[in-house]
């Protein structure tokens, strides 16, 4: 490969990655546009909450990586628990609005086989993510995923977290039972969570 082609190829790859990032970020604008069908690559905040019957759920990927605090974090450590997985960014106004709701329900469900985990995305500096967790009294860990790679680990055609904010609720088998492509109120979160805690 010639020396002029290599930089050009890198520039094309960087441009493609930035375009993908912009597509995801548009979800945080608050516009209810886009589609929640499994075939779409990016879903822009549709405002929908999708619930999946027990026999039709897909397994979530066993993601792992460093937390906002710099510690190793693995989804496999939550096997056998219901997991609320929230995608957020400190720069995202709807994320800031829903953070107290998530923090409250997380505290209320401690000791009830429910775990809360975040995926912090598009924050290039850990300090911003740490400040967000402090300001909103977030007591559960979050993956630090500045480039959105962990979100891309969800299989094509699955109920993946395709907007910011997004929340997935995984059942005790690690399967996606609920997806919310919106900022969640405390009431909405409890309504989505309660039927899963009742499942045996």
N, C-alpha and C positions, 0 to 999 in steps of 0.2 A: 504494500500500500504506500502511495506517495506521501510525502510529508504534508502536502496541502490537503489531502483527503482526510487524514486522521483528525486534525482540528475541526474540520467541517462536520465530520461524523459525530464528534463529541458535542458540537454545538447543536446539531439536530436532536440528539438524545436529551440534552439539557432542556431544550425548548419543549420537547414532548412531555418531559417530566413536569415542567412548570405549568403547561396547559392542563395536565391532569390535576395538579394541585389547585389551580384556579377553579376547575369544574367542581371539585369537592367543596371549596370555600364558598361557592355561591349559595350553598344550602344555608349558611348562617345569615344570609341577608334577610330571612324572614318571609321571602316570597314562597307561596304555596304553588310551586310549579314542579313539573317532572312526573315521573311514573314510579310506582312501587312494584312493578312486575319484575320477576326474578331475572329477566333477560337483559335488563338495562345495566350499563357499566357504572353509571353514577346516578344516584337519586338525589334530587334537590328537594329538601324539606317539604314533603307532600302533606305533612300534618296527620298522617295515618298511623294507626296502631293496628298491627296485624297479629292475630292470635292463631296458632297452629294446633289442630287436634293432636292428641298424644301419639297416634299411630303414623302421623305424616311428617314428623319433625326430622330435620337434618342435623347431623353432628356438627358442632362448631370446631374449628381447628384448635389444636393445643398450642396456642401461642406462648412464647416466652421471650424474655428480654430484660433490660434494665428498667427499674422503676424511676419515678421522678426523683427519689432519694438516692438513686445510684445502686440499689440492691437488686439482686437477681430475683425475678418474678416469673412464675410459671402458672398457667391455668390448671395444670394437672394437680396442683396442690389442693384444689377445691373440689376434687371428685367426690360425688355423693351429696354435694350441696346444691341448692339453687343459687345461681350466680346472676347478679344484675351487673351487666357490662355496659358502662356508659362512655361514649366517645365525646371528648370535650376539648376546648382550647381556651386559654385565659383571655384571648382577644375577642371571644365570641359572646355577644350580649345575651342570646337565649341560654347559653351555657351558664352564664353568671346568674341568670334568673332562676334556673332550675336547681342549681347547686345546693341551696338550703333544703330543698325538698328531698333530694337524694340523701344528704347528710342526716336528716331527721329520721327518714325511714330506715337507713342503715343502722342507726343507733337503736331504734325501736325493735329491730329484728335480730339484734345480737343474741346468740345462743339459740336461735330457731332454725339452724341448718340453712341459713341464708348468708351469702357472702356478696359484698360489693367490690367491684374492681373497675378502675377507669382506664381509658386509653387517652392520654394527653397527646394531641396532634397539632402540628403546624406551629408549635412554640419552639423557636430555635434556641432559646435560652432557658435552662432549667430554673433559673431564678424566678421567672414569670410564673411558671407552673407551681413552684413552691409557695409563692406569695398567694396564688389563687387558693391552694389547699388551706393555707393558714387563715386567710380572710373569710372563707366559707366553712371553716371548721370541718373539713373533709378528713375523716378518720380512717379511711380505707386507702389501700395503695393504688397507684396508677402506673401503667406502662408509660415510659417516655418515648414517644414515637414521632419525632419532629418531621420526618419525611413521609409519614403515612404508610410505611411498608407493612406494618402489622395488620392494618385494615385490609390490605390487598391479599392477605393470607386466606381470607374467607372465600370458599369456593364459588366459582361463577354459577349463577342461577340460584344461589342460596339467599336466604334473608340476611344479607350482610349489612353492616352498619355504614350505609352509603351517604349519610348526611352528617352535618355537625350542627347541633348535637343529634346523636342517635343513642338509643338504649336497646340492648338485647337482654332478654331474660332467658337463661338456660335452665332446663330442668335438671333433675338429679343425675340423669344419664349424660349430661353435657350436650344435650340437643337444644336447638333454638326453638323456644316455645312462643316467644313474643318478640316483635320488633316495633319500636316506636321511632318514627322519623320526624320528631318534633321535640320541643321543650316540654317536659312532663311536670304536671302539677303533682302535689302530694297525693291527692285523691286518685288521679289516673294511675300513678305508680302502685299504690296499694291495691286498686281494683285489678290490675294486671298480675300482681304478685300473689294475692290471696288464693286464687284457684290452684296455683302451682304448689303452694305450701300444704294444701289439702290433699294433693296427690300422694299416693303411697308407692 
